Amino acid sequence: MRTITTTCCISGGGPAGIMLGYLLARSGVDVTVLEKWPDFFRDFRGDTIHPSTMDILNELGLLEKFLMLPHNETKQVALHISGEEIIVADFSHLKTASKFLGFIPQWDFLNFIAEQGKQYPNFHLLMETESTDLLREKETVIGVKAKDTQGEFEIHATLVVGADGRHSTIREKSNLPLKDFGAPMDVLWFEIPRTNDGSATSLGYVDQGKMLVLIDRDTYWQCGYIIRKGEFDAIKARGIETFRNDVLQLAPFLKTNIEKITAWEQIKLLSVAVDHLVTWYSPGLICIGDSAHAMSPVGGVGINLAIQDAVAAANILVPAFHRADGVQISDLEAIQKRRSRPARFVQNFQVFAHTHVIVRILSSKQRLRVPWQLRLMQRIPYLRRLPAYFIGVGFRPEHIETHVDS
């Protein structure tokens, strides 16, 4: 059997895995990142790059180059509630390098970070390669079993990082205890072509038991239609035309092109989960990002939390890898201690939003009234800065403490 030896093996080429791989490589650590697909083109991956992430890119000297990629920017987030537009967050006052949300397909972001990593000879990105199991020596993880287009092989590593998402193989094989909060919602994900029709750019549309999220991708709208968990079969039974009409009730300006949705095969069901590992690590292994804490789409912060995890992990791991005694269990504990509270804070908020907002909206067939809290934001614009900070910066933002290896 083929064998590869590396210092750090990262399973998963999503935001957490690619960012951590890049940060370790630029600091002189030999790192191998495994991505099971032949490219990063996964249409269900999120698109938002938040000010906290752009601050990290700025500290790395990459922000100007990153913003040269085709992207959209928004300084305010608005909702349409019963036909009325309500501004709920204003990013223009944040004390960050970029005072806006950036919308860019995640595959472009991942390709961008991967290209930075490839500048270093100790950065190894293996596409069409996935972890299938953990290698252990007594109680310590010493690598992974993997497979690629040529077959199975082994990767021996000082540390294995599980960054392979909410359906993590590494997490499953680790037998680390998992706490599942459950989620009462799922998302139907589909595209509607966009014409230059002056259509609205609000992020969310809510009314009469229905919720829709729209992401502007220039030539088309990426649509996320929120449903109660397990309701997709009943929606399909009512027929595609009924579904189109439900969408149009929320966003009538989509009428020009919604007829392009002709079959259920064009609509993907995304199952929402909120969970976290009680302990993120064991000897020789740690999980970060969605592998450690799967997030709901509420707030759109999952990508950015994953990147924050990667930065915090690099800040702790780089000095550890360069120490004579190497990475110790105390280093892995320090990563969880640093990042578990921000993750739990967001998850608690998401669970609250599920129970007290989303479930109530999806269960009601009445025309919704704008909550008084949102009315107050319209009267006192300063209040819009609070959700902007929560979404754009978050609790305990990380900063680059590692340096380029000389």
DRENDO-1510 file (C-alpha; in Angstrom, 1 decimal, always signed):
<recs>
REC; n; res; u; v; w
REC; 1; MET; +0.0; +0.0; +0.0 .
REC; 2; ARG; +1.2; +3.5; -0.9 .
REC; 3; THR; +2.2; +5.7; +2.1 .
REC; 4; ILE; +2.5; +9.4; +2.4 .
REC; 5; THR; +4.2; +11.1; +5.3 .
REC; 6; THR; +3.3; +14.7; +6.3 .
REC; 7; THR; +3.4; +16.8; +9.5 .
REC; 8; CYS; -0.3; +17.8; +9.4 .
REC; 9; CYS; -3.0; +16.0; +7.4 .
REC; 10; ILE; -6.2; +18.1; +7.0 .
REC; 11; SER; -9.3; +16.2; +5.8 .
REC; 12; GLY; -11.6; +18.5; +3.9 .
REC; 13; GLY; -10.9; +21.4; +1.5 .
REC; 14; GLY; -13.6; +23.7; +2.7 .
REC; 15; PRO; -13.0; +27.2; +4.2 .
REC; 16; ALA; -11.5; +25.8; +7.5 .
REC; 17; GLY; -9.3; +23.2; +5.8 .
REC; 18; ILE; -7.9; +25.4; +3.0 .
REC; 19; MET; -7.3; +28.4; +5.3 .
REC; 20; LEU; -5.6; +26.3; +7.9 .
REC; 21; GLY; -3.5; +24.5; +5.3 .
REC; 22; TYR; -2.4; +27.8; +3.8 .
REC; 23; LEU; -1.5; +29.3; +7.2 .
REC; 24; LEU; +0.5; +26.3; +8.3 .
REC; 25; ALA; +2.4; +26.1; +5.0 .
REC; 26; ARG; +3.4; +29.8; +5.0 .
REC; 27; SER; +4.8; +29.2; +8.5 .
REC; 28; GLY; +7.0; +26.3; +7.4 .
REC; 29; VAL; +4.8; +23.4; +8.4 .
REC; 30; ASP; +4.5; +20.5; +5.9 .
REC; 31; VAL; +0.7; +20.1; +5.4 .
REC; 32; THR; -1.4; +17.9; +3.2 .
REC; 33; VAL; -5.1; +18.8; +2.5 .
REC; 34; LEU; -7.5; +16.2; +1.2 .
REC; 35; GLU; -10.5; +17.3; -0.9 .
REC; 36; LYS; -12.7; +14.5; -2.1 .
REC; 37; TRP; -14.1; +16.3; -5.2 .
REC; 38; PRO; -12.2; +17.1; -8.4 .
REC; 39; ASP; -12.9; +20.8; -7.9 .
REC; 40; PHE; -14.5; +23.2; -5.4 .
REC; 41; PHE; -17.7; +23.8; -7.4 .
REC; 42; ARG; -20.3; +22.9; -4.8 .
REC; 43; ASP; -23.4; +25.0; -5.5 .
REC; 44; PHE; -24.8; +24.5; -1.9 .
REC; 45; ARG; -21.8; +26.2; -0.4 .
REC; 46; GLY; -22.4; +29.6; +1.1 .
REC; 47; ASP; -21.3; +32.9; -0.5 .
REC; 48; THR; -20.9; +35.5; +2.2 .
REC; 49; ILE; -17.5; +36.8; +3.1 .
REC; 50; HIS; -17.9; +38.9; +6.3 .
REC; 51; PRO; -15.8; +41.9; +7.4 .
REC; 52; SER; -14.1; +39.7; +10.0 .
REC; 53; THR; -12.8; +37.4; +7.3 .
REC; 54; MET; -11.7; +40.3; +5.1 .
REC; 55; ASP; -9.8; +41.7; +8.1 .
REC; 56; ILE; -7.9; +38.4; +8.2 .
REC; 57; LEU; -7.2; +38.7; +4.5 .
REC; 58; ASN; -6.0; +42.2; +5.1 .
REC; 59; GLU; -3.6; +41.1; +7.8 .
REC; 60; LEU; -2.3; +38.5; +5.4 .
REC; 61; GLY; -1.8; +41.2; +2.7 .
REC; 62; LEU; -4.3; +39.5; +0.4 .
REC; 63; LEU; -7.4; +41.7; +0.7 .
REC; 64; GLU; -6.7; +44.0; -2.3 .
REC; 65; LYS; -6.0; +41.0; -4.5 .
REC; 66; PHE; -9.1; +39.2; -3.3 .
REC; 67; LEU; -11.4; +42.1; -4.0 .
REC; 68; MET; -10.2; +42.1; -7.6 .
REC; 69; LEU; -12.2; +38.9; -8.0 .
REC; 70; PRO; -15.8; +39.4; -9.3 .
REC; 71; HIS; -18.0; +39.9; -6.3 .
REC; 72; ASN; -20.9; +41.9; -5.0 .
REC; 73; GLU; -20.9; +44.1; -1.9 .
REC; 74; THR; -23.7; +45.2; +0.4 .
REC; 75; LYS; -23.4; +47.7; +3.3 .
REC; 76; GLN; -26.9; +47.0; +4.5 .
REC; 77; VAL; -29.1; +43.9; +5.0 .
REC; 78; ALA; -32.8; +44.3; +4.4 .
REC; 79; LEU; -35.8; +42.1; +4.8 .
REC; 80; HIS; -39.1; +42.3; +3.0 .
REC; 81; ILE; -41.8; +41.6; +5.6 .
REC; 82; SER; -45.4; +41.5; +4.2 .
REC; 83; GLY; -44.2; +43.7; +1.3 .
REC; 84; GLU; -42.4; +46.3; +3.5 .
REC; 85; GLU; -38.7; +46.7; +3.3 .
REC; 86; ILE; -37.0; +46.8; +6.7 .
REC; 87; ILE; -33.2; +47.5; +7.1 .
REC; 88; VAL; -31.9; +45.2; +9.9 .
REC; 89; ALA; -28.1; +45.7; +9.7 .
REC; 90; ASP; -25.8; +48.5; +8.6 .
REC; 91; PHE; -22.2; +47.5; +8.2 .
REC; 92; SER; -20.9; +50.9; +7.1 .
REC; 93; HIS; -20.0; +51.9; +10.6 .
REC; 94; LEU; -17.9; +48.9; +11.5 .
REC; 95; LYS; -14.3; +49.5; +12.5 .
REC; 96; THR; -13.0; +46.9; +10.0 .
REC; 97; ALA; -11.0; +47.1; +6.8 .
REC; 98; SER; -14.1; +46.4; +4.7 .
REC; 99; LYS; -17.4; +47.9; +5.8 .
REC; 100; PHE; -19.6; +45.6; +3.8 .
REC; 101; LEU; -20.6; +42.0; +3.3 .
REC; 102; GLY; -19.0; +40.4; +0.2 .
REC; 103; PHE; -20.9; +38.0; -1.9 .
REC; 104; ILE; -18.7; +35.7; -3.9 .
REC; 105; PRO; -19.2; +32.1; -4.9 .
REC; 106; GLN; -17.4; +30.0; -2.3 .
REC; 107; TRP; -15.5; +28.0; -5.0 .
REC; 108; ASP; -13.8; +31.3; -6.1 .
REC; 109; PHE; -12.8; +32.0; -2.5 .
REC; 110; LEU; -11.4; +28.4; -2.0 .
REC; 111; ASN; -9.5; +28.6; -5.3 .
REC; 112; PHE; -8.1; +31.9; -4.3 .
REC; 113; ILE; -6.8; +30.6; -0.9 .
REC; 114; ALA; -5.5; +27.4; -2.5 .
REC; 115; GLU; -3.5; +29.4; -5.1 .
REC; 116; GLN; -1.9; +31.3; -2.2 .
REC; 117; GLY; -1.0; +28.0; -0.5 .
REC; 118; LYS; +0.5; +26.5; -3.7 .
REC; 119; GLN; +3.2; +29.2; -3.6 .
REC; 120; TYR; +4.8; +27.1; -0.8 .
REC; 121; PRO; +6.4; +23.8; -1.6 .
REC; 122; ASN; +5.2; +22.3; +1.7 .
REC; 123; PHE; +1.5; +22.9; +0.8 .
REC; 124; HIS; +0.1; +19.7; -0.8 .
REC; 125; LEU; -3.5; +19.8; -2.0 .
REC; 126; LEU; -4.8; +16.4; -3.1 .
REC; 127; MET; -8.0; +16.6; -5.1 .
REC; 128; GLU; -10.3; +13.6; -5.6 .
REC; 129; THR; -8.9; +12.3; -2.4 .
REC; 130; GLU; -10.9; +11.5; +0.8 .
REC; 131; SER; -10.3; +10.1; +4.2 .
REC; 132; THR; -12.0; +6.8; +4.9 .
REC; 133; ASP; -10.7; +6.0; +8.4 .
REC; 134; LEU; -8.3; +6.9; +11.1 .
REC; 135; LEU; -4.9; +5.2; +11.7 .
REC; 136; ARG; -4.2; +4.6; +15.4 .
REC; 137; GLU; -1.3; +3.5; +17.5 .
REC; 138; LYS; -2.9; +2.4; +20.8 .
REC; 139; GLU; -4.9; +5.5; +21.7 .
REC; 140; THR; -3.2; +8.0; +19.5 .
REC; 141; VAL; -4.2; +8.9; +15.9 .
REC; 142; ILE; -1.2; +8.7; +13.7 .
REC; 143; GLY; -2.8; +9.4; +10.3 .
REC; 144; VAL; -5.6; +8.4; +8.0 .
REC; 145; LYS; -6.6; +5.8; +5.5 .
REC; 146; ALA; -7.5; +7.5; +2.2 .
REC; 147; LYS; -8.5; +6.8; -1.3 .
REC; 148; ASP; -8.1; +8.6; -4.6 .
REC; 149; THR; -8.6; +7.7; -8.3 .
REC; 150; GLN; -5.7; +5.2; -8.1 .
REC; 151; GLY; -7.0; +3.3; -5.0 .
REC; 152; GLU; -6.4; +3.2; -1.3 .
REC; 153; PHE; -3.4; +4.4; +0.5 .
REC; 154; GLU; -2.2; +5.7; +3.9 .
REC; 155; ILE; -1.1; +9.1; +5.1 .
REC; 156; HIS; +1.0; +9.2; +8.3 .
REC; 157; ALA; +0.9; +12.5; +10.2 .
REC; 158; THR; +1.8; +14.1; +13.5 .
REC; 159; LEU; -1.6; +15.6; +13.6 .
REC; 160; VAL; -4.9; +14.9; +11.8 .
REC; 161; VAL; -7.4; +17.8; +11.4 .
REC; 162; GLY; -11.0; +17.0; +10.7 .
REC; 163; ALA; -12.3; +19.8; +8.5 .
REC; 164; ASP; -14.6; +17.7; +6.3 .
REC; 165; GLY; -17.9; +19.4; +7.2 .
REC; 166; ARG; -21.1; +18.4; +9.0 .
REC; 167; HIS; -21.0; +14.9; +7.5 .
REC; 168; SER; -17.4; +14.4; +8.6 .
REC; 169; THR; -15.9; +11.0; +8.2 .
REC; 170; ILE; -13.1; +12.0; +10.7 .
REC; 171; ARG; -15.7; +13.0; +13.3 .
REC; 172; GLU; -17.6; +9.7; +12.8 .
REC; 173; LYS; -14.5; +7.6; +13.0 .
REC; 174; SER; -13.2; +9.5; +16.0 .
REC; 175; ASN; -16.1; +8.4; +18.2 .
REC; 176; LEU; -16.0; +11.8; +19.9 .
REC; 177; PRO; -19.2; +12.6; +21.8 .
REC; 178; LEU; -21.7; +14.7; +19.8 .
REC; 179; LYS; -24.6; +16.8; +21.0 .
REC; 180; ASP; -27.4; +17.4; +18.5 .
REC; 181; PHE; -29.7; +20.4; +19.0 .
REC; 182; GLY; -32.0; +19.4; +16.1 .
REC; 183; ALA; -33.4; +21.9; +13.6 .
REC; 184; PRO; -37.0; +22.4; +12.6 .
REC; 185; MET; -36.2; +23.6; +9.1 .
REC; 186; ASP; -34.7; +22.6; +5.8 .
REC; 187; VAL; -33.8; +24.7; +2.7 .
REC; 188; LEU; -34.8; +24.2; -0.9 .
REC; 189; TRP; -31.9; +25.5; -3.0 .
REC; 190; PHE; -32.4; +26.5; -6.6 .
REC; 191; GLU; -31.5; +29.1; -9.3 .
REC; 192; ILE; -33.6; +31.6; -11.2 .
REC; 193; PRO; -32.0; +33.5; -14.1 .
REC; 194; ARG; -31.7; +37.2; -13.4 .
REC; 195; THR; -32.4; +39.9; -16.0 .
REC; 196; ASN; -31.5; +43.6; -15.7 .
REC; 197; ASP; -35.0; +44.4; -14.4 .
REC; 198; GLY; -34.2; +46.7; -11.5 .
REC; 199; SER; -35.4; +44.0; -9.1 .
REC; 200; ALA; -35.0; +44.5; -5.4 .
REC; 201; THR; -31.9; +43.3; -3.6 .
REC; 202; SER; -33.2; +42.5; -0.2 .
REC; 203; LEU; -31.7; +39.4; +1.3 .
REC; 204; GLY; -34.9; +37.9; +2.8 .
REC; 205; TYR; -38.6; +37.8; +2.0 .
REC; 206; VAL; -41.1; +36.8; +4.7 .
REC; 207; ASP; -45.0; +36.6; +4.6 .
REC; 208; GLN; -47.9; +34.3; +5.4 .
REC; 209; GLY; -46.0; +31.2; +6.5 .
REC; 210; LYS; -43.3; +31.5; +3.8 .
REC; 211; MET; -39.6; +32.5; +3.8 .
REC; 212; LEU; -37.2; +33.1; +0.9 .
REC; 213; VAL; -33.6; +34.1; +0.8 .
REC; 214; LEU; -32.1; +35.6; -2.4 .
REC; 215; ILE; -28.4; +35.8; -3.2 .
REC; 216; ASP; -27.4; +38.0; -6.1 .
REC; 217; ARG; -25.0; +36.1; -8.4 .
REC; 218; ASP; -25.1; +38.7; -11.2 .
REC; 219; THR; -26.7; +36.5; -13.9 .
REC; 220; TYR; -29.0; +34.5; -11.6 .
REC; 221; TRP; -30.6; +34.6; -8.2 .
REC; 222; GLN; -29.5; +31.8; -5.9 .
REC; 223; CYS; -32.7; +31.1; -4.0 .
REC; 224; GLY; -33.1; +29.4; -0.6 .
REC; 225; TYR; -36.8; +28.6; +0.2 .
REC; 226; ILE; -37.2; +27.8; +3.9 .
REC; 227; ILE; -39.5; +24.9; +4.7 .
REC; 228; ARG; -40.5; +22.9; +7.8 .
REC; 229; LYS; -38.2; +19.8; +8.2 .
REC; 230; GLY; -39.6; +16.8; +6.4 .
REC; 231; GLU; -42.1; +18.9; +4.4 .
REC; 232; PHE; -40.5; +18.5; +1.0 .
REC; 233; ASP; -42.5; +15.5; -0.1 .
REC; 234; ALA; -45.8; +17.3; +0.7 .
REC; 235; ILE; -44.6; +20.3; -1.3 .
REC; 236; LYS; -43.7; +18.1; -4.3 .
REC; 237; ALA; -47.2; +16.5; -4.1 .
REC; 238; ARG; -48.8; +19.9; -4.6 .
REC; 239; GLY; -47.0; +20.3; -7.9 .
REC; 240; ILE; -44.3; +22.5; -9.3 .
REC; 241; GLU; -46.7; +25.2; -10.4 .
REC; 242; THR; -48.0; +25.7; -6.9 .
REC; 243; PHE; -44.4; +25.9; -5.6 .
REC; 244; ARG; -43.6; +28.6; -8.2 .
REC; 245; ASN; -46.7; +30.6; -7.1 .
REC; 246; ASP; -45.6; +30.3; -3.5 .
REC; 247; VAL; -42.3; +31.8; -4.4 .
REC; 248; LEU; -43.9; +34.6; -6.4 .
REC; 249; GLN; -46.1; +35.6; -3.5 .
REC; 250; LEU; -43.0; +36.6; -1.7 .
REC; 251; ALA; -41.0; +38.0; -4.6 .
REC; 252; PRO; -43.2; +39.0; -7.5 .
REC; 253; PHE; -40.3; +40.5; -9.5 .
REC; 254; LEU; -39.1; +36.9; -10.1 .
REC; 255; LYS; -42.1; +36.3; -12.5 .
REC; 256; THR; -40.0; +37.0; -15.6 .
REC; 257; ASN; -37.9; +33.9; -15.2 .
REC; 258; ILE; -39.4; +31.6; -12.6 .
REC; 259; GLU; -41.0; +29.6; -15.4 .
REC; 260; LYS; -37.5; +28.2; -16.0 .
REC; 261; ILE; -38.1; +26.1; -12.9 .
REC; 262; THR; -39.9; +23.2; -14.6 .
REC; 263; ALA; -38.8; +20.1; -12.6 .
REC; 264; TRP; -38.0; +19.1; -9.1 .
REC; 265; GLU; -34.6; +17.9; -10.2 .
REC; 266; GLN; -33.7; +21.6; -10.4 .
REC; 267; ILE; -34.3; +22.0; -6.7 .
REC; 268; LYS; -32.0; +20.5; -4.1 .
REC; 269; LEU; -33.0; +19.7; -0.5 .
REC; 270; LEU; -30.4; +21.0; +2.0 .
REC; 271; SER; -30.9; +19.4; +5.4 .
REC; 272; VAL; -30.2; +21.8; +8.3 .
REC; 273; ALA; -28.5; +20.6; +11.4 .
REC; 274; VAL; -27.2; +22.3; +14.5 .
REC; 275; ASP; -24.8; +20.2; +16.6 .
REC; 276; HIS; -21.4; +20.3; +18.2 .
REC; 277; LEU; -18.8; +17.9; +19.6 .
REC; 278; VAL; -18.6; +17.9; +23.3 .
REC; 279; THR; -14.8; +17.4; +23.0 .
REC; 280; TRP; -13.2; +18.4; +19.7 .
REC; 281; TYR; -9.9; +16.5; +20.1 .
REC; 282; SER; -8.1; +13.3; +21.1 .
REC; 283; PRO; -4.4; +12.5; +21.0 .
REC; 284; GLY; -3.2; +13.2; +17.4 .
REC; 285; LEU; -6.6; +14.6; +16.3 .
REC; 286; ILE; -8.7; +17.7; +16.3 .
REC; 287; CYS; -11.9; +18.8; +14.5 .
REC; 288; ILE; -12.7; +22.4; +13.5 .
REC; 289; GLY; -15.3; +24.2; +11.5 .
REC; 290; ASP; -18.6; +22.3; +10.7 .
REC; 291; SER; -16.9; +19.1; +11.8 .
REC; 292; ALA; -16.8; +20.4; +15.3 .
REC; 293; HIS; -19.9; +22.5; +15.2 .
REC; 294; ALA; -22.5; +22.3; +12.4 .
REC; 295; MET; -24.3; +25.7; +12.0 .
REC; 296; SER; -27.7; +26.6; +10.8 .
REC; 297; PRO; -27.9; +29.1; +7.8 .
REC; 298; VAL; -29.3; +31.7; +10.2 .
REC; 299; GLY; -27.0; +34.7; +10.1 .
REC; 300; GLY; -24.9; +33.2; +7.3 .
REC; 301; VAL; -21.9; +33.0; +9.7 .
REC; 302; GLY; -20.9; +29.3; +9.3 .
REC; 303; ILE; -18.1; +30.0; +6.7 .
REC; 304; ASN; -16.6; +32.8; +8.8 .
REC; 305; LEU; -16.7; +30.9; +12.0 .
REC; 306; ALA; -14.8; +28.1; +10.2 .
REC; 307; ILE; -12.2; +30.5; +9.1 .
REC; 308; GLN; -11.9; +32.0; +12.6 .
REC; 309; ASP; -11.3; +28.4; +13.8 .
REC; 310; ALA; -8.6; +27.9; +11.3 .
REC; 311; VAL; -6.8; +31.1; +12.3 .
REC; 312; ALA; -7.0; +30.3; +16.0 .
REC; 313; ALA; -5.8; +26.7; +15.3 .
REC; 314; ALA; -2.8; +28.0; +13.3 .
REC; 315; ASN; -1.9; +30.5; +16.0 .
REC; 316; ILE; -1.6; +27.7; +18.5 .
REC; 317; LEU; -0.3; +24.9; +16.3 .
REC; 318; VAL; +2.5; +26.7; +14.4 .
REC; 319; PRO; +4.6; +27.3; +17.6 .
REC; 320; ALA; +3.7; +23.8; +18.8 .
REC; 321; PHE; +4.9; +22.2; +15.6 .
REC; 322; HIS; +8.2; +24.1; +15.9 .
REC; 323; ARG; +8.7; +23.1; +19.6 .
REC; 324; ALA; +11.0; +20.2; +20.4 .
REC; 325; ASP; +8.2; +18.2; +22.1 .
REC; 326; GLY; +5.7; +19.0; +19.2 .
REC; 327; VAL; +2.0; +19.2; +19.5 .
REC; 328; GLN; +0.6; +18.2; +22.9 .
REC; 329; ILE; -2.9; +17.4; +24.0 .
REC; 330; SER; -2.9; +20.7; +25.9 .
REC; 331; ASP; -2.5; +22.6; +22.5 .
REC; 332; LEU; -5.6; +20.9; +21.2 .
REC; 333; GLU; -7.4; +21.7; +24.3 .
REC; 334; ALA; -6.4; +25.3; +24.0 .
REC; 335; ILE; -7.9; +25.4; +20.5 .
REC; 336; GLN; -11.3; +24.2; +21.7 .
REC; 337; LYS; -11.2; +26.5; +24.7 .
REC; 338; ARG; -10.5; +29.4; +22.4 .
REC; 339; ARG; -13.2; +28.6; +19.8 .
REC; 340; SER; -16.0; +26.7; +21.6 .
REC; 341; ARG; -17.5; +29.7; +23.3 .
REC; 342; PRO; -18.0; +31.7; +20.0 .
REC; 343; ALA; -19.5; +28.6; +18.4 .
REC; 344; ARG; -21.9; +27.9; +21.3 .
REC; 345; PHE; -22.9; +31.6; +21.4 .
REC; 346; VAL; -23.9; +31.5; +17.8 .
REC; 347; GLN; -25.6; +28.2; +18.0 .
REC; 348; ASN; -27.6; +29.3; +21.1 .
REC; 349; PHE; -28.8; +32.3; +19.1 .
REC; 350; GLN; -29.7; +30.1; +16.1 .
REC; 351; VAL; -31.7; +27.7; +18.2 .
REC; 352; PHE; -33.5; +30.7; +19.8 .
REC; 353; ALA; -34.3; +32.0; +16.3 .
REC; 354; HIS; -35.5; +28.6; +15.1 .
REC; 355; THR; -37.9; +28.3; +18.0 .
REC; 356; HIS; -39.1; +31.8; +18.5 .
REC; 357; VAL; -39.0; +33.2; +15.0 .
REC; 358; ILE; -38.8; +30.7; +12.1 .
REC; 359; VAL; -41.2; +28.1; +13.5 .
REC; 360; ARG; -43.7; +30.8; +14.3 .
REC; 361; ILE; -43.4; +32.3; +10.8 .
REC; 362; LEU; -43.7; +28.9; +9.0 .
REC; 363; SER; -46.6; +27.9; +11.2 .
REC; 364; SER; -48.7; +31.0; +10.5 .
REC; 365; LYS; -50.9; +31.6; +7.5 .
REC; 366; GLN; -51.7; +35.2; +8.5 .
REC; 367; ARG; -50.1; +38.3; +7.1 .
REC; 368; LEU; -47.1; +39.1; +9.3 .
REC; 369; ARG; -46.8; +42.4; +11.2 .
REC; 370; VAL; -43.4; +43.9; +11.4 .
REC; 371; PRO; -42.1; +43.3; +15.0 .
REC; 372; TRP; -41.7; +46.4; +17.1 .
REC; 373; GLN; -38.0; +45.8; +17.5 .
REC; 374; LEU; -37.5; +46.1; +13.8 .
REC; 375; ARG; -39.8; +49.2; +13.7 .
REC; 376; LEU; -37.5; +50.7; +16.3 .
REC; 377; MET; -34.5; +50.1; +14.1 .
REC; 378; GLN; -36.1; +52.1; +11.4 .
REC; 379; ARG; -36.7; +55.0; +13.8 .
REC; 380; ILE; -33.3; +54.8; +15.4 .
REC; 381; PRO; -30.8; +53.8; +12.7 .
REC; 382; TYR; -28.0; +53.5; +15.2 .
REC; 383; LEU; -29.5; +50.2; +16.4 .
REC; 384; ARG; -28.8; +48.6; +13.1 .
REC; 385; ARG; -25.1; +48.6; +14.1 .
REC; 386; LEU; -25.7; +45.9; +16.7 .
REC; 387; PRO; -26.8; +43.1; +14.3 .
REC; 388; ALA; -24.2; +44.3; +11.9 .
REC; 389; TYR; -21.5; +43.7; +14.5 .
REC; 390; PHE; -22.9; +40.3; +15.4 .
REC; 391; ILE; -23.0; +39.2; +11.8 .
REC; 392; GLY; -20.0; +41.0; +10.4 .
REC; 393; VAL; -17.5; +40.7; +13.3 .
REC; 394; GLY; -19.0; +38.3; +15.8 .
REC; 395; PHE; -17.8; +37.2; +19.3 .
REC; 396; ARG; -14.1; +36.9; +19.7 .
REC; 397; PRO; -12.7; +37.6; +16.2 .
REC; 398; GLU; -9.3; +36.2; +15.5 .
REC; 399; HIS; -6.2; +37.8; +14.2 .
REC; 400; ILE; -3.1; +36.5; +12.4 .
REC; 401; GLU; -0.2; +35.8; +14.8 .
REC; 402; THR; +1.8; +33.5; +12.6 .
REC; 403; HIS; +4.5; +34.7; +10.3 .
REC; 404; VAL; +5.9; +33.7; +6.9 .
REC; 405; ASP; +8.7; +31.1; +7.5 .
REC; 406; SER; +12.1; +32.6; +6.6 .
</recs>
